[in-house]
């Protein structure tokens, strides 16, 4: 049960940080200033940028005749998966 909770929290935190960095492009109120600055520095390193670009190319899979990768989303959107995880975690645990 603890492992399941940790996994859900890890994924949620990752999504929240991604939203703050990519969409809003400003520090969220719940994050400390030093942590925010460390994230910005980490994301600007050549190693991070290289891994990021490699992952972006792997996800795009533009060499196939169908365009982007067809096996990464599942049958329902990721937002629906997140909603269901929260629902089942709080209602059945």
Secondary structure as GFF3:
##gff-version 3
##sequence-region A 1 93
A	DSSP	alpha_helix	2	18	.	.	.	ID=ss1
A	DSSP	pi_helix	19	24	.	.	.	ID=ss2
A	DSSP	alpha_helix	33	43	.	.	.	ID=ss3
A	DSSP	alpha_helix	46	60	.	.	.	ID=ss4
A	DSSP	alpha_helix	78	92	.	.	.	ID=ss5
###
